[in-house]
């Protein structure tokens, strides 16, 4: 049975993600954070469950992140929503034409993604933002299901862990033979075998990267615009265009 057959639809996959309790360490942590809360959000009702992917179900671009933030996605129920990484990400996505607004604070704040679906290799907030390899492996069927249901034409991996998680999924499916041809570096652009999507990579928009200048808005926008030109080229448009 394929992952697409297992879940049927994105809605069915989302229900399975939200109900998931496969990783005892992550379950304990996400629920503890939801109970104790951060002082700035002491009156908020935390989501405290796994965060499903979201966006345009007919998207040509799939962005793969690491995991929900403890007081971001674990609080709001939507990845990159209500935290500093999301502030950076959505402003850039808006400028590149993939998002309807430059910020996102809540699940119901009106944000719409255009030609883009966002997901992660781990669906629960992990302690110290570091999921264990076994935890990422348990989440892998969800990523595989989204990948097969959406069938993107470009994938952007945010960080080395996201890249390795994505490649592990493809290797497990027998669609690539090795990680070696696809090392992580910011701004990489790889042609995967067969009819697989073009693979792009970027530093993760974490505070550690954006506050230190390791990842700047011009750097990230350059990657997004390169992806947009790639997608336009597939649609028979001039690759020299200005993007979306």
C-alpha positions in Angstrom: 0.0 0.0 0.0 1.4 3.4 -0.9 1.3 6.4 1.5 -1.2 8.0 -0.8 -3.5 5.0 -0.6 -3.0 4.8 3.2 -4.2 8.3 3.9 -6.6 8.9 1.0 -6.7 12.7 1.1 -4.9 15.5 2.8 -7.8 15.9 5.2 -7.5 12.2 6.2 -3.7 12.6 6.6 -4.2 15.7 8.8 -6.6 13.8 11.1 -4.0 11.1 11.5 -1.2 13.6 12.3 -3.3 15.5 14.9 -4.2 12.2 16.7 -0.6 10.9 16.6 1.0 9.8 19.9 3.9 7.6 18.5 6.7 9.4 20.4 6.3 9.4 24.2 9.1 12.0 24.7 7.5 14.4 22.3 4.0 13.8 23.7 5.2 14.6 27.2 7.1 17.7 26.1 4.4 19.3 23.9 1.7 18.7 26.5 3.9 20.0 29.4 4.7 23.2 27.4 1.0 23.6 26.7 0.2 23.4 30.4 3.0 25.6 31.8 3.0 28.1 28.9 5.3 31.1 28.5 4.6 34.2 30.5 3.8 36.2 27.4 1.1 33.7 26.5 -0.1 32.8 29.9 -3.7 33.5 29.0 -3.5 31.6 25.7 -5.0 28.2 25.0 -2.2 26.1 23.6 -2.8 23.6 20.7 -0.5 21.1 22.4 -0.8 18.5 19.6 1.1 17.6 16.5 0.9 20.3 13.8 -0.2 19.2 10.4 1.0 20.6 7.1 -1.1 23.3 5.5 -1.4 25.4 2.4 -2.5 25.0 -1.2 -3.4 21.4 -2.0 -2.6 21.9 -5.6 0.8 23.5 -4.8 3.8 23.2 -7.0 6.2 24.1 -4.2 6.6 22.1 -1.0 8.6 23.7 1.9 9.9 21.2 4.4 10.9 22.6 7.8 12.2 21.0 11.0 9.4 21.0 13.6 6.8 23.3 15.2 8.2 25.7 17.8 7.3 25.1 21.4 5.5 28.5 21.8 4.8 28.9 18.1 3.2 26.1 16.2 2.7 24.1 19.4 0.7 27.1 20.7 -1.2 28.1 17.5 -1.6 24.7 15.8 0.0 25.9 12.6 3.7 25.7 11.6 5.7 28.9 11.6 2.8 30.7 13.1 3.2 33.0 16.1 7.0 32.9 16.3 10.1 34.8 15.1 10.9 32.2 12.5 7.5 32.6 11.0 7.8 36.4 11.1 10.8 36.1 8.8 9.4 33.4 6.6 6.0 34.9 5.9 7.4 38.3 5.1 9.6 36.8 2.5 6.9 34.5 1.1 4.6 37.5 0.8 7.3 39.5 -1.1 7.9 36.5 -3.4 4.1 36.1 -4.1 3.5 32.8 -2.2 1.6 34.2 0.8 -1.4 36.6 1.0 0.0 38.6 3.9 3.4 39.3 5.4 2.8 38.0 8.9 0.9 35.2 10.7 0.0 35.1 14.3 -3.0 32.6 14.6 -4.5 29.8 12.6 -7.5 31.9 11.7 -5.7 35.1 10.8 -6.6 35.0 7.1 -3.3 33.8 5.8 -3.5 32.0 2.4 -0.7 30.3 0.7 -0.6 30.4 -3.1 1.0 27.5 -5.0 2.7 26.5 -1.7 2.3 23.8 0.9 4.3 23.9 4.2 5.2 20.9 6.3 8.0 19.5 8.4 10.0 16.3 9.1 8.8 16.3 12.7 5.2 17.3 13.7 5.7 17.8 17.4 7.7 20.5 19.2 10.9 18.8 20.4 13.0 19.7 23.5 15.7 22.2 22.5 14.4 22.0 18.9 16.2 18.7 18.4 14.1 15.7 17.5 15.7 12.4 17.7 16.4 10.4 14.5 13.9 7.8 15.6 11.2 10.4 16.1 11.8 11.9 12.6 11.6 8.3 11.2 8.2 7.8 12.9 6.9 11.0 11.2 8.2 10.0 7.8 5.0 8.3 6.6 3.2 11.7 7.0 5.8 13.5 4.9 5.6 10.7 2.3 1.8 10.9 2.2 1.9 14.7 1.6 4.6 14.3 -1.0 2.6 11.8 -3.0 -0.7 13.5 -2.6 0.6 17.0 -3.6 3.1 15.9 -6.2 5.1 19.1 -6.1 7.4 20.3 -8.8 9.9 22.0 -6.5 10.9 21.3 -2.8 12.6 23.7 -0.5 14.4 22.1 2.5 15.0 24.5 5.4 18.2 23.3 7.0 20.3 20.2 7.1 17.9 18.1 9.3 15.0 18.8 7.0 17.1 17.9 3.9 18.3 14.7 5.5 14.7 13.8 6.5 13.4 14.4 3.0 16.3 12.4 1.4 15.7 9.5 3.9 12.1 9.4 2.8 13.1 9.2 -0.9 15.8 6.6 -0.2 13.4 4.5 1.8 11.0 4.6 -1.2 13.8 3.5 -3.6 13.7 6.8 -5.5 17.3 7.8 -4.8 20.3 5.6 -4.1 22.3 7.8 -1.8 22.5 11.1 0.1 26.0 11.8 -1.3 24.9 13.8 -4.4 22.9 16.2 -2.4 25.0 17.8 0.4 23.5 20.7 2.3 24.5 24.2 1.5 22.5 27.4 1.4 21.2 28.1 -2.1 21.8 24.6 -3.5 19.7 23.5 -6.4 19.7 19.8 -7.3 18.1 17.8 -10.1 16.6 14.6 -8.6 16.2 11.4 -10.6 13.2 10.7 -12.9 10.1 12.7 -12.4 11.0 13.9 -8.9 10.8 17.6 -8.2 13.7 20.0 -8.3 15.3 20.2 -4.8 16.4 23.6 -3.3 18.0 24.2 0.0 18.2 27.1 2.5 19.4 27.8 6.0 16.5 27.5 8.4 14.9 30.9 9.3 15.6 30.3 13.0 16.5 33.2 15.3 20.0 31.8 15.6 20.4 32.2 11.9 18.5 35.4 11.2 19.7 37.4 14.3 23.3 36.7 13.5 23.0 37.5 9.8 23.8 34.0 8.7 20.5 34.1 6.8 19.3 37.5 5.6 16.1 38.5 3.8 17.9 39.1 0.5 19.5 35.7 0.8 16.2 33.9 1.4 14.3 36.0 -1.3 17.0 35.0 -3.8 16.2 31.3 -3.2 12.5 31.9 -3.4 12.8 33.9 -6.7 15.0 31.2 -8.2 12.3 28.6 -7.3 9.6 30.9 -8.9 11.7 31.2 -12.1 12.0 27.4 -12.2 8.3 26.9 -11.8 7.6 29.5 -14.5 10.0 27.7 -16.8 8.1 24.5 -16.3 4.9 26.4 -17.3 6.5 27.5 -20.5 7.3 31.0 -19.4 10.5 33.0 -19.8 13.0 31.8 -17.2 14.4 35.4 -17.2 11.2 36.8 -15.8 11.1 38.6 -12.5 9.3 35.8 -10.5 5.8 35.4 -9.3 
